[in-house]
Amino acid sequence: MTPLVIGHRGASGYRPEHTASAYRLAIAQGADAVEPDVVLSRDGALVIRHENEIATTTDVAEHPEFADRRTTRVVDGVERTGWFTEDFDWHELATLRCRERLPDIRPANAGFDGSEPILRLSDVLAIALEADRDVSVVIEVKHAQYFEDRGFAVAALVLAELERSGWGARQAQVLFECFELAVLDALTPFGAPVVFLTETRGAPADEVASMGDRARPFSWFRTDSGLDALAGRVDGISVAKRDLLTVDTIGRATGTADLVARAHARGLLAFTWTLRPENRFLNPRFRSAGGPAEWGEWEAEYRAILATGVDGVFVDHPDRYLAVLRDAA
């Protein structure tokens, strides 16, 4: 089966991530779906940003009126310093402009800095509806427990926005994902697939909050026992690309793991993130000569991932990865 090709934060290999132009370009290039990350503003707006800390992806630091909002927070156990969406009302966030998150790797994208505003979930849903074909939206809820602890009913806000934006009957075009299970449980009644994201290391923030040291690590969820626990609770699992590769002692890929097959055996879908062509993001086996921004043997890495039977891939360059699928057909 041909996997879904999901524009990761839009076509973020060509435009600053989470901008309207990135989403429209991903759709124009043929992506089956686009993936917005959802965080929250102080007044409950569903803001589309990779993180709630926005110094690296917006021009907030250049706004003197917001200088006193710079602060330090612990988010999911990690101390961060910067500006956080939950300290702004939506009308304040709307005055900011987006910037390329990886300017050293993607300097051409940085040429678009300052040209587009931040989006809300409603904006991405509207862009998907502009398409002349059905385009799915993979909604990733970020830091759910963190926002719940601050009084936000995260799942209820997301579901209300889907209804308000005319997506209440579009379950076939929606997929929810999160690194935490509790919010996925709360989103399940909508009727769209829910997919549990796993990091290579660490543990789900909601389990850490409720279980402390007894929280089950992400790695456990990729074992047979973990997959058994997920079956029936979620519809799929989404894993870091590195967790689909077997590697030698120096980290070079030697083959692929059986994780996808084990997930499928339990009726679970299997997705992977994020496929990118630059050396910085490739397994060492597939890197080329040159620096981190040079493109390596990304097609070979992609074919290795496809050979696992994965159901969906998150990519920054939808056109390039779709071309490999067409060539293989």
MIPAGU-233648 format. One record per residue: x, y, z of N, C-alpha, C in turn; residue in three letters. Coordinates in steps of 0.02 Angstrom, whole numbers. Layout:
N
<drenkol <X,Y,Z>,<X,Y,Z>,<X,Y,Z>,ALA>;
...
REM end
This chain:
329
<drenkol <42,-60,0>,<0,0,0>,<44,62,0>,MET>;
<drenkol <25,112,-40>,<63,174,-42>,<50,214,21>,THR>;
<drenkol <102,236,56>,<90,273,118>,<64,344,105>,PRO>;
<drenkol <30,370,155>,<12,441,153>,<75,483,155>,LEU>;
<drenkol <77,534,114>,<131,583,118>,<102,646,150>,VAL>;
<drenkol <129,662,208>,<101,715,250>,<150,774,251>,ILE>;
<drenkol <127,832,228>,<168,892,229>,<179,915,300>,GLY>;
<drenkol <240,905,324>,<258,917,394>,<261,992,407>,HIS>;
<drenkol <210,1018,441>,<204,1090,452>,<198,1128,385>,ARG>;
<drenkol <169,1094,335>,<165,1119,268>,<224,1094,227>,GLY>;
<drenkol <241,1128,175>,<302,1112,136>,<359,1151,167>,ALA>;
<drenkol <379,1131,228>,<426,1172,267>,<497,1167,243>,SER>;
<drenkol <510,1127,191>,<575,1128,160>,<583,1187,112>,GLY>;
<drenkol <527,1220,96>,<528,1274,47>,<504,1342,74>,TYR>;
<drenkol <469,1341,129>,<443,1402,159>,<449,1395,235>,ARG>;
<drenkol <452,1450,272>,<451,1445,345>,<391,1403,368>,PRO>;
<drenkol <403,1359,415>,<352,1312,436>,<291,1347,464>,GLU>;
<drenkol <233,1314,456>,<170,1337,484>,<148,1404,456>,HIS>;
<drenkol <169,1421,395>,<143,1480,362>,<91,1460,311>,THR>;
<drenkol <48,1507,293>,<-3,1492,243>,<29,1470,177>,ALA>;
<drenkol <84,1501,158>,<116,1482,95>,<144,1411,99>,SER>;
<drenkol <169,1391,158>,<195,1322,166>,<139,1272,159>,ALA>;
<drenkol <81,1286,188>,<25,1239,182>,<-2,1237,111>,TYR>;
<drenkol <-9,1294,80>,<-36,1295,11>,<12,1260,-37>,ARG>;
<drenkol <77,1269,-26>,<126,1237,-70>,<124,1162,-61>,LEU>;
<drenkol <119,1138,0>,<115,1066,12>,<55,1036,-25>,ALA>;
<drenkol <-1,1070,-22>,<-61,1046,-56>,<-51,1049,-132>,ILE>;
<drenkol <-21,1103,-157>,<-9,1108,-229>,<39,1054,-253>,ALA>;
<drenkol <85,1033,-211>,<133,982,-230>,<104,912,-226>,GLN>;
<drenkol <43,905,-200>,<10,841,-200>,<8,804,-134>,GLY>;
<drenkol <28,837,-80>,<27,803,-15>,<-43,778,1>,ALA>;
<drenkol <-47,719,30>,<-111,691,50>,<-140,728,110>,ASP>;
<drenkol <-96,754,151>,<-118,787,213>,<-66,839,232>,ALA>;
<drenkol <-87,885,276>,<-41,933,306>,<-47,927,381>,VAL>;
<drenkol <7,946,416>,<10,936,488>,<21,1002,524>,GLU>;
<drenkol <-30,1029,556>,<-21,1086,601>,<-9,1064,673>,PRO>;
<drenkol <37,1098,707>,<49,1089,778>,<8,1141,816>,ASP>;
<drenkol <-27,1121,868>,<-72,1165,904>,<-47,1179,974>,VAL>;
<drenkol <-39,1244,990>,<-27,1268,1058>,<-81,1319,1073>,VAL>;
<drenkol <-78,1350,1131>,<-132,1393,1152>,<-108,1463,1172>,LEU>;
<drenkol <-150,1512,1158>,<-138,1580,1181>,<-172,1590,1249>,SER>;
<drenkol <-160,1647,1279>,<-189,1661,1345>,<-265,1660,1344>,ARG>;
<drenkol <-294,1681,1287>,<-367,1683,1282>,<-396,1622,1247>,ASP>;
<drenkol <-356,1567,1243>,<-382,1504,1219>,<-383,1496,1143>,GLY>;
<drenkol <-350,1539,1106>,<-345,1529,1034>,<-300,1469,1020>,ALA>;
<drenkol <-318,1430,969>,<-279,1371,949>,<-227,1395,898>,LEU>;
<drenkol <-167,1407,922>,<-114,1439,884>,<-71,1385,851>,VAL>;
<drenkol <-52,1398,789>,<-11,1349,752>,<62,1369,757>,ILE>;
<drenkol <98,1334,800>,<170,1343,810>,<199,1275,829>,ARG>;
<drenkol <262,1265,812>,<297,1203,831>,<302,1196,906>,HIS>;
<drenkol <313,1252,941>,<318,1253,1013>,<281,1314,1040>,GLU>;
<drenkol <265,1312,1104>,<236,1373,1134>,<289,1427,1145>,ASN>;
<drenkol <353,1409,1144>,<406,1459,1147>,<420,1481,1075>,GLU>;
<drenkol <415,1545,1061>,<411,1569,992>,<468,1615,971>,ILE>;
<drenkol <522,1617,1010>,<577,1663,992>,<611,1643,927>,ALA>;
<drenkol <616,1578,913>,<653,1556,853>,<609,1554,790>,THR>;
<drenkol <544,1560,797>,<501,1553,738>,<460,1615,724>,THR>;
<drenkol <470,1669,763>,<436,1732,750>,<483,1789,764>,THR>;
<drenkol <460,1850,750>,<500,1910,763>,<483,1941,830>,ASP>;
<drenkol <458,1901,877>,<436,1929,941>,<491,1967,977>,VAL>;
<drenkol <554,1946,970>,<609,1980,1005>,<620,2051,978>,ALA>;
<drenkol <594,2066,920>,<602,2132,890>,<546,2180,909>,GLU>;
<drenkol <499,2157,950>,<442,2198,971>,<455,2225,1041>,HIS>;
<drenkol <475,2288,1047>,<491,2315,1114>,<432,2313,1162>,PRO>;
<drenkol <371,2315,1134>,<313,2314,1178>,<304,2247,1214>,GLU>;
<drenkol <341,2196,1189>,<336,2130,1221>,<400,2109,1258>,PHE>;
<drenkol <446,2156,1266>,<510,2139,1296>,<501,2111,1367>,ALA>;
<drenkol <452,2137,1403>,<444,2115,1472>,<409,2046,1477>,ASP>;
<drenkol <389,2018,1420>,<358,1951,1422>,<410,1895,1420>,ARG>;
<drenkol <473,1913,1408>,<524,1861,1406>,<532,1831,1476>,ARG>;
<drenkol <532,1765,1479>,<532,1731,1543>,<561,1661,1536>,THR>;
<drenkol <566,1626,1591>,<590,1557,1591>,<535,1512,1618>,THR>;
<drenkol <522,1458,1583>,<471,1410,1602>,<499,1340,1597>,ARG>;
<drenkol <470,1294,1635>,<484,1223,1627>,<425,1192,1591>,VAL>;
<drenkol <438,1168,1530>,<386,1139,1488>,<402,1065,1478>,VAL>;
<drenkol <360,1022,1501>,<371,950,1496>,<440,930,1523>,ASP>;
<drenkol <458,961,1578>,<521,943,1611>,<583,976,1583>,GLY>;
<drenkol <575,1019,1534>,<632,1053,1502>,<628,1128,1516>,VAL>;
<drenkol <681,1156,1542>,<682,1228,1555>,<695,1266,1491>,GLU>;
<drenkol <652,1314,1477>,<658,1355,1416>,<653,1428,1435>,ARG>;
<drenkol <691,1470,1399>,<687,1542,1409>,<667,1574,1343>,THR>;
<drenkol <619,1619,1346>,<597,1653,1286>,<528,1683,1295>,GLY>;
<drenkol <490,1683,1242>,<422,1710,1243>,<374,1652,1229>,TRP>;
<drenkol <320,1649,1267>,<275,1592,1266>,<205,1613,1245>,PHE>;
<drenkol <174,1573,1202>,<109,1592,1175>,<57,1604,1229>,THR>;
<drenkol <61,1568,1284>,<10,1574,1336>,<15,1640,1374>,GLU>;
<drenkol <66,1680,1359>,<72,1746,1389>,<45,1802,1344>,ASP>;
<drenkol <14,1783,1288>,<-11,1831,1239>,<-84,1816,1223>,PHE>;
<drenkol <-123,1868,1213>,<-188,1860,1182>,<-179,1851,1107>,ASP>;
<drenkol <-231,1824,1075>,<-224,1812,1004>,<-211,1876,965>,TRP>;
<drenkol <-244,1931,983>,<-234,1992,944>,<-162,2017,948>,HIS>;
<drenkol <-127,2001,1003>,<-56,2018,1009>,<-14,1971,966>,GLU>;
<drenkol <-28,1907,968>,<9,1859,927>,<0,1874,853>,LEU>;
<drenkol <-58,1900,835>,<-71,1914,764>,<-28,1970,737>,ALA>;
<drenkol <4,2009,781>,<49,2062,757>,<118,2036,740>,THR>;
<drenkol <133,1974,759>,<200,1945,746>,<204,1917,676>,LEU>;
<drenkol <265,1908,652>,<276,1879,586>,<323,1819,593>,ARG>;
<drenkol <313,1771,548>,<349,1707,552>,<421,1714,526>,CYS>;
<drenkol <464,1669,553>,<533,1666,532>,<552,1593,522>,ARG>;
<drenkol <602,1582,480>,<628,1515,468>,<662,1488,532>,GLU>;
<drenkol <644,1428,552>,<671,1398,613>,<742,1372,604>,ARG>;
<drenkol <760,1354,541>,<826,1324,526>,<863,1365,474>,LEU>;
<drenkol <878,1428,488>,<908,1471,436>,<976,1447,411>,PRO>;
<drenkol <1015,1413,454>,<1080,1390,432>,<1073,1331,383>,ASP>;
<drenkol <1021,1292,390>,<1009,1235,346>,<969,1256,285>,ILE>;
<drenkol <923,1303,294>,<878,1323,240>,<879,1399,231>,ARG>;
<drenkol <936,1426,209>,<941,1499,202>,<892,1528,153>,PRO>;
<drenkol <873,1489,101>,<824,1516,53>,<757,1529,87>,ALA>;
<drenkol <739,1487,134>,<676,1498,171>,<679,1562,210>,ASN>;
<drenkol <738,1578,236>,<744,1639,277>,<730,1702,236>,ALA>;
<drenkol <733,1696,170>,<715,1752,128>,<642,1771,133>,GLY>;
<drenkol <601,1728,161>,<530,1742,171>,<515,1768,241>,PHE>;
<drenkol <567,1775,282>,<556,1798,350>,<518,1865,351>,ASP>;
<drenkol <471,1870,397>,<435,1932,406>,<377,1944,359>,GLY>;
<drenkol <364,1897,313>,<313,1909,262>,<245,1881,279>,SER>;
<drenkol <240,1838,331>,<176,1806,344>,<161,1804,419>,GLU>;
<drenkol <97,1810,437>,<79,1808,508>,<72,1736,534>,PRO>;
<drenkol <68,1730,599>,<51,1667,631>,<-20,1647,613>,ILE>;
<drenkol <-32,1582,610>,<-98,1556,594>,<-131,1527,656>,LEU>;
<drenkol <-197,1518,652>,<-235,1479,699>,<-257,1414,665>,ARG>;
<drenkol <-281,1367,705>,<-306,1305,676>,<-362,1319,626>,LEU>;
<drenkol <-404,1367,640>,<-458,1383,593>,<-431,1404,525>,SER>;
<drenkol <-374,1438,524>,<-344,1459,460>,<-320,1399,420>,ASP>;
<drenkol <-288,1351,453>,<-264,1292,417>,<-322,1250,391>,VAL>;
<drenkol <-375,1243,431>,<-433,1206,408>,<-464,1240,347>,LEU>;
<drenkol <-465,1306,346>,<-492,1342,288>,<-448,1332,227>,ALA>;
<drenkol <-383,1332,235>,<-337,1321,179>,<-349,1251,150>,ILE>;
<drenkol <-357,1201,192>,<-369,1133,167>,<-433,1130,127>,ALA>;
<drenkol <-484,1167,148>,<-547,1167,111>,<-543,1203,44>,LEU>;
<drenkol <-492,1245,35>,<-483,1280,-29>,<-463,1232,-85>,GLU>;
<drenkol <-434,1175,-67>,<-408,1128,-117>,<-463,1100,-161>,ALA>;
<drenkol <-444,1082,-222>,<-493,1053,-268>,<-497,977,-261>,ASP>;
<drenkol <-472,951,-205>,<-476,880,-188>,<-478,875,-113>,ARG>;
<drenkol <-493,816,-88>,<-494,807,-15>,<-423,805,12>,ASP>;
<drenkol <-409,850,56>,<-344,853,90>,<-356,842,164>,VAL>;
<drenkol <-320,796,194>,<-329,782,265>,<-286,830,307>,SER>;
<drenkol <-306,837,370>,<-269,879,417>,<-250,836,477>,VAL>;
<drenkol <-186,829,489>,<-160,791,545>,<-144,840,601>,VAL>;
<drenkol <-187,843,651>,<-182,893,704>,<-140,865,761>,ILE>;
<drenkol <-81,895,772>,<-40,874,828>,<-51,922,886>,GLU>;
<drenkol <-75,895,941>,<-84,934,1002>,<-18,934,1041>,VAL>;
<drenkol <7,993,1053>,<71,1001,1087>,<61,1016,1161>,LYS>;
<drenkol <100,984,1205>,<103,1001,1276>,<34,1002,1309>,HIS>;
<drenkol <-5,950,1296>,<-74,949,1321>,<-77,954,1397>,ALA>;
<drenkol <-36,914,1432>,<-38,915,1505>,<-17,984,1531>,GLN>;
<drenkol <33,1013,1501>,<56,1079,1521>,<-1,1130,1517>,TYR>;
<drenkol <-38,1129,1463>,<-93,1176,1455>,<-153,1158,1499>,PHE>;
<drenkol <-166,1094,1507>,<-219,1073,1554>,<-204,1099,1624>,GLU>;
<drenkol <-141,1095,1645>,<-122,1119,1711>,<-134,1194,1719>,ASP>;
<drenkol <-139,1230,1663>,<-152,1302,1664>,<-225,1318,1652>,ARG>;
<drenkol <-268,1267,1657>,<-339,1279,1656>,<-373,1273,1588>,GLY>;
<drenkol <-337,1251,1537>,<-367,1245,1470>,<-394,1174,1460>,PHE>;
<drenkol <-455,1170,1434>,<-485,1106,1414>,<-465,1094,1342>,ALA>;
<drenkol <-406,1067,1332>,<-375,1066,1266>,<-417,1029,1214>,VAL>;
<drenkol <-437,968,1230>,<-476,928,1182>,<-542,963,1165>,ALA>;
<drenkol <-575,990,1215>,<-639,1023,1202>,<-631,1083,1155>,ALA>;
<drenkol <-576,1120,1164>,<-563,1177,1120>,<-551,1155,1048>,LEU>;
<drenkol <-513,1101,1039>,<-500,1075,972>,<-565,1051,939>,VAL>;
<drenkol <-604,1013,976>,<-666,986,947>,<-715,1042,931>,LEU>;
<drenkol <-718,1092,973>,<-763,1149,959>,<-742,1185,896>,ALA>;
<drenkol <-676,1192,885>,<-652,1226,825>,<-668,1186,762>,GLU>;
<drenkol <-662,1120,765>,<-680,1079,708>,<-753,1089,689>,LEU>;
<drenkol <-797,1091,738>,<-868,1103,725>,<-878,1173,696>,GLU>;
<drenkol <-847,1222,726>,<-856,1291,704>,<-830,1302,634>,ARG>;
<drenkol <-778,1266,615>,<-747,1276,549>,<-777,1232,495>,SER>;
<drenkol <-830,1196,510>,<-863,1156,460>,<-833,1087,449>,GLY>;
<drenkol <-794,1063,498>,<-762,998,493>,<-795,945,538>,TRP>;
<drenkol <-853,960,564>,<-885,915,611>,<-903,848,581>,GLY>;
<drenkol <-913,846,515>,<-930,783,482>,<-875,759,436>,ALA>;
<drenkol <-815,784,446>,<-758,766,403>,<-709,721,440>,ARG>;
<drenkol <-735,673,477>,<-691,629,515>,<-640,593,471>,GLN>;
<drenkol <-660,578,409>,<-614,542,364>,<-556,585,342>,ALA>;
<drenkol <-559,651,354>,<-505,696,334>,<-466,723,394>,GLN>;
<drenkol <-478,695,452>,<-444,719,512>,<-407,660,545>,VAL>;
<drenkol <-350,676,573>,<-313,629,614>,<-282,669,671>,LEU>;
<drenkol <-288,642,732>,<-259,675,791>,<-196,638,811>,PHE>;
<drenkol <-147,676,835>,<-86,645,861>,<-60,685,920>,GLU>;
<drenkol <-27,650,966>,<2,683,1024>,<52,636,1056>,CYS>;
<drenkol <101,665,1092>,<148,625,1132>,<119,606,1200>,PHE>;
<drenkol <55,621,1210>,<21,605,1273>,<-44,569,1257>,GLU>;
<drenkol <-61,519,1298>,<-120,478,1284>,<-184,507,1310>,LEU>;
<drenkol <-182,544,1366>,<-245,567,1397>,<-284,612,1350>,ALA>;
<drenkol <-251,657,1315>,<-287,701,1270>,<-314,663,1210>,VAL>;
<drenkol <-278,611,1188>,<-304,570,1133>,<-367,533,1154>,LEU>;
<drenkol <-369,510,1218>,<-431,480,1243>,<-489,529,1238>,ASP>;
<drenkol <-476,592,1255>,<-529,642,1254>,<-550,662,1184>,ALA>;
<drenkol <-506,651,1135>,<-522,668,1065>,<-555,610,1028>,LEU>;
<drenkol <-551,550,1056>,<-578,490,1023>,<-652,496,1004>,THR>;
<drenkol <-695,526,1045>,<-766,529,1026>,<-781,564,960>,PRO>;
<drenkol <-735,605,936>,<-746,638,871>,<-754,588,815>,PHE>;
<drenkol <-721,530,821>,<-728,478,770>,<-672,476,719>,GLY>;
<drenkol <-622,520,726>,<-564,518,682>,<-509,476,714>,ALA>;
<drenkol <-463,449,674>,<-409,409,703>,<-366,451,752>,PRO>;
<drenkol <-344,418,805>,<-298,449,852>,<-233,409,851>,VAL>;
<drenkol <-177,445,849>,<-112,414,841>,<-66,438,897>,VAL>;
<drenkol <-34,391,930>,<11,405,985>,<81,415,959>,PHE>;
<drenkol <108,474,970>,<176,490,951>,<225,467,1005>,LEU>;
<drenkol <282,441,984>,<334,423,1032>,<400,454,1013>,THR>;
<drenkol <434,481,1063>,<503,502,1056>,<548,440,1064>,GLU>;
<drenkol <610,445,1041>,<656,391,1051>,<670,381,1125>,THR>;
<drenkol <675,436,1162>,<689,433,1234>,<635,472,1272>,ARG>;
<drenkol <638,467,1338>,<591,505,1379>,<527,466,1392>,GLY>;
<drenkol <477,502,1419>,<413,472,1437>,<358,523,1425>,ALA>;
<drenkol <296,500,1416>,<240,547,1404>,<231,595,1463>,PRO>;
<drenkol <222,658,1449>,<218,709,1501>,<158,698,1546>,ALA>;
<drenkol <103,673,1519>,<44,663,1561>,<56,605,1610>,ASP>;
<drenkol <93,554,1589>,<108,500,1635>,<159,522,1688>,GLU>;
<drenkol <207,562,1668>,<255,588,1717>,<217,629,1770>,VAL>;
<drenkol <167,669,1748>,<130,710,1795>,<89,668,1844>,ALA>;
<drenkol <62,612,1821>,<19,572,1864>,<54,514,1899>,SER>;
<drenkol <110,491,1870>,<143,431,1895>,<214,442,1919>,MET>;
<drenkol <242,500,1904>,<310,514,1926>,<360,465,1897>,GLY>;
<drenkol <402,436,1939>,<454,390,1917>,<425,325,1889>,ASP>;
<drenkol <362,312,1901>,<331,251,1874>,<305,260,1803>,ARG>;
<drenkol <312,319,1775>,<290,331,1706>,<325,284,1658>,ALA>;
<drenkol <288,257,1612>,<316,210,1564>,<353,249,1510>,ARG>;
<drenkol <414,230,1494>,<452,266,1443>,<423,254,1373>,PRO>;
<drenkol <437,301,1328>,<414,292,1259>,<440,226,1230>,PHE>;
<drenkol <500,207,1248>,<529,146,1221>,<486,85,1239>,SER>;
<drenkol <455,86,1298>,<412,30,1318>,<353,22,1272>,TRP>;
<drenkol <325,78,1249>,<267,74,1206>,<283,43,1138>,PHE>;
<drenkol <347,39,1122>,<366,7,1058>,<381,-67,1067>,ARG>;
<drenkol <379,-92,1129>,<387,-164,1140>,<321,-199,1126>,THR>;
<drenkol <322,-265,1124>,<260,-303,1113>,<210,-287,1168>,ASP>;
<drenkol <232,-283,1230>,<185,-268,1284>,<156,-198,1276>,SER>;
<drenkol <198,-150,1257>,<173,-83,1246>,<124,-78,1189>,GLY>;
<drenkol <139,-111,1135>,<93,-111,1078>,<27,-145,1096>,LEU>;
<drenkol <31,-198,1137>,<-30,-230,1160>,<-72,-181,1201>,ASP>;
<drenkol <-40,-141,1242>,<-76,-92,1282>,<-108,-37,1240>,ALA>;
<drenkol <-76,-20,1184>,<-102,32,1140>,<-159,7,1096>,LEU>;
<drenkol <-157,-56,1077>,<-209,-84,1033>,<-277,-77,1067>,ALA>;
<drenkol <-324,-48,1031>,<-390,-38,1058>,<-399,29,1092>,GLY>;
<drenkol <-344,59,1112>,<-347,126,1142>,<-334,181,1091>,ARG>;
<drenkol <-287,168,1046>,<-272,215,991>,<-276,177,925>,VAL>;
<drenkol <-275,215,871>,<-278,184,805>,<-210,173,774>,ASP>;
<drenkol <-160,206,801>,<-94,199,771>,<-40,227,816>,GLY>;
<drenkol <21,217,794>,<80,241,828>,<123,277,777>,ILE>;
<drenkol <155,331,798>,<200,368,753>,<267,375,788>,SER>;
<drenkol <319,354,754>,<385,348,786>,<437,388,747>,VAL>;
<drenkol <489,406,783>,<546,439,751>,<577,392,699>,ALA>;
<drenkol <598,421,645>,<628,382,591>,<682,335,616>,LYS>;
<drenkol <723,360,662>,<779,320,687>,<756,254,719>,ARG>;
<drenkol <693,254,744>,<668,194,778>,<643,141,728>,ASP>;
<drenkol <646,157,664>,<631,106,613>,<695,77,582>,LEU>;
<drenkol <752,104,602>,<815,82,574>,<856,43,626>,LEU>;
<drenkol <887,-10,604>,<937,-43,646>,<1005,-12,630>,THR>;
<drenkol <1047,-4,681>,<1110,31,671>,<1167,-9,702>,VAL>;
<drenkol <1228,5,678>,<1287,-27,707>,<1313,14,766>,ASP>;
<drenkol <1371,-2,790>,<1397,30,850>,<1414,104,841>,THR>;
<drenkol <1421,125,779>,<1435,196,767>,<1374,233,738>,ILE>;
<drenkol <1316,200,740>,<1254,233,722>,<1235,230,649>,GLY>;
<drenkol <1273,193,608>,<1257,187,537>,<1203,134,527>,ARG>;
<drenkol <1153,151,486>,<1098,105,473>,<1124,40,441>,ALA>;
<drenkol <1100,-15,468>,<1117,-81,440>,<1056,-116,411>,THR>;
<drenkol <998,-90,424>,<936,-121,401>,<877,-88,434>,GLY>;
<drenkol <821,-122,436>,<761,-94,466>,<734,-141,521>,THR>;
<drenkol <701,-110,570>,<672,-147,625>,<604,-176,605>,ALA>;
<drenkol <577,-218,649>,<512,-250,634>,<454,-215,668>,ASP>;
<drenkol <464,-152,689>,<413,-117,727>,<348,-110,688>,LEU>;
<drenkol <352,-91,625>,<291,-83,585>,<252,-148,581>,VAL>;
<drenkol <287,-202,567>,<253,-267,563>,<221,-285,629>,ALA>;
<drenkol <254,-271,685>,<225,-288,750>,<164,-244,765>,ARG>;
<drenkol <166,-181,744>,<108,-137,752>,<50,-162,710>,ALA>;
<drenkol <64,-178,647>,<11,-202,603>,<-20,-267,629>,HIS>;
<drenkol <20,-309,659>,<-6,-372,685>,<-58,-360,740>,ALA>;
<drenkol <-56,-301,770>,<-104,-283,823>,<-158,-236,798>,ARG>;
<drenkol <-162,-227,733>,<-213,-184,704>,<-198,-110,710>,GLY>;
<drenkol <-136,-93,723>,<-117,-23,730>,<-85,3,665>,LEU>;
<drenkol <-103,64,647>,<-67,99,594>,<2,118,619>,LEU>;
<drenkol <48,129,572>,<116,149,590>,<138,207,545>,ALA>;
<drenkol <158,262,577>,<183,321,542>,<254,335,565>,PHE>;
<drenkol <289,376,527>,<357,395,548>,<371,468,530>,THR>;
<drenkol <413,499,571>,<433,569,563>,<508,575,577>,TRP>;
<drenkol <539,624,550>,<521,665,493>,<574,652,440>,THR>;
<drenkol <552,641,377>,<598,628,323>,<619,694,291>,LEU>;
<drenkol <685,705,291>,<713,767,264>,<776,749,225>,ARG>;
<drenkol <792,786,173>,<848,766,130>,<916,791,151>,PRO>;
<drenkol <919,840,196>,<983,870,213>,<1025,822,257>,GLU>;
<drenkol <1091,826,248>,<1137,784,286>,<1124,785,361>,ASN>;
<drenkol <1108,844,387>,<1098,851,459>,<1046,801,485>,ARG>;
<drenkol <997,785,443>,<941,745,466>,<944,672,442>,PHE>;
<drenkol <992,655,402>,<998,588,376>,<1038,544,423>,LEU>;
<drenkol <1022,480,423>,<1066,432,457>,<1135,436,426>,ASN>;
<drenkol <1189,428,466>,<1257,435,438>,<1269,392,376>,PRO>;
<drenkol <1237,335,370>,<1248,293,312>,<1229,329,247>,ARG>;
<drenkol <1181,375,251>,<1154,406,191>,<1179,477,180>,PHE>;
<drenkol <1225,500,220>,<1251,568,212>,<1301,571,155>,ARG>;
<drenkol <1304,629,123>,<1350,641,68>,<1407,685,92>,SER>;
<drenkol <1456,696,49>,<1509,744,65>,<1479,813,68>,ALA>;
<drenkol <1510,856,106>,<1483,924,114>,<1456,934,184>,GLY>;
<drenkol <1428,993,194>,<1406,1012,260>,<1336,988,277>,GLY>;
<drenkol <1311,1008,335>,<1245,986,358>,<1187,1006,312>,PRO>;
<drenkol <1195,1061,275>,<1141,1083,232>,<1139,1048,164>,ALA>;
<drenkol <1193,1012,146>,<1195,977,82>,<1146,918,83>,GLU>;
<drenkol <1118,904,25>,<1072,848,20>,<1113,784,10>,TRP>;
<drenkol <1096,734,49>,<1130,670,44>,<1090,620,3>,GLY>;
<drenkol <1100,557,19>,<1066,502,-17>,<998,490,14>,GLU>;
<drenkol <957,542,12>,<893,539,47>,<845,490,15>,TRP>;
<drenkol <851,481,-52>,<807,432,-85>,<819,362,-60>,GLU>;
<drenkol <882,344,-48>,<898,278,-23>,<870,268,48>,ALA>;
<drenkol <876,320,89>,<848,315,156>,<772,308,153>,GLU>;
<drenkol <741,346,109>,<668,343,101>,<646,274,79>,TYR>;
<drenkol <681,244,32>,<662,177,9>,<669,126,65>,ARG>;
<drenkol <720,135,107>,<727,89,164>,<668,96,211>,ALA>;
<drenkol <647,157,224>,<589,168,267>,<526,139,235>,ILE>;
<drenkol <517,150,171>,<458,124,136>,<455,48,140>,LEU>;
<drenkol <513,16,140>,<515,-57,140>,<487,-87,205>,ALA>;
<drenkol <480,-46,257>,<452,-70,320>,<377,-80,315>,THR>;
<drenkol <345,-50,263>,<272,-54,257>,<236,1,295>,GLY>;
<drenkol <271,55,311>,<242,109,350>,<181,139,315>,VAL>;
<drenkol <133,162,354>,<69,187,327>,<70,261,310>,ASP>;
<drenkol <116,297,338>,<119,369,325>,<187,397,343>,GLY>;
<drenkol <209,447,305>,<274,479,317>,<264,554,320>,VAL>;
<drenkol <297,585,369>,<296,657,376>,<359,683,341>,PHE>;
<drenkol <349,729,293>,<404,753,252>,<402,829,247>,VAL>;
<drenkol <461,859,237>,<466,931,228>,<463,952,155>,ASP>;
<drenkol <476,905,109>,<477,918,37>,<430,869,3>,HIS>;
<drenkol <364,881,5>,<317,832,-22>,<329,814,-94>,PRO>;
<drenkol <348,862,-136>,<357,846,-207>,<412,795,-218>,ASP>;
<drenkol <467,801,-182>,<524,755,-192>,<506,684,-170>,ARG>;
<drenkol <472,678,-114>,<456,612,-88>,<399,580,-128>,TYR>;
<drenkol <352,620,-152>,<301,593,-196>,<331,569,-262>,LEU>;
<drenkol <382,603,-287>,<414,581,-349>,<445,513,-342>,ALA>;
<drenkol <474,498,-284>,<502,431,-272>,<447,379,-274>,VAL>;
<drenkol <390,394,-244>,<334,347,-246>,<310,336,-318>,LEU>;
<drenkol <307,389,-356>,<285,381,-426>,<334,339,-466>,ARG>;
<drenkol <397,349,-455>,<447,310,-490>,<444,235,-472>,ASP>;
<drenkol <423,222,-410>,<421,153,-387>,<357,117,-408>,ALA>;
<drenkol <308,156,-431>,<243,126,-448>,<247,86,-513>,ALA>;
REM end
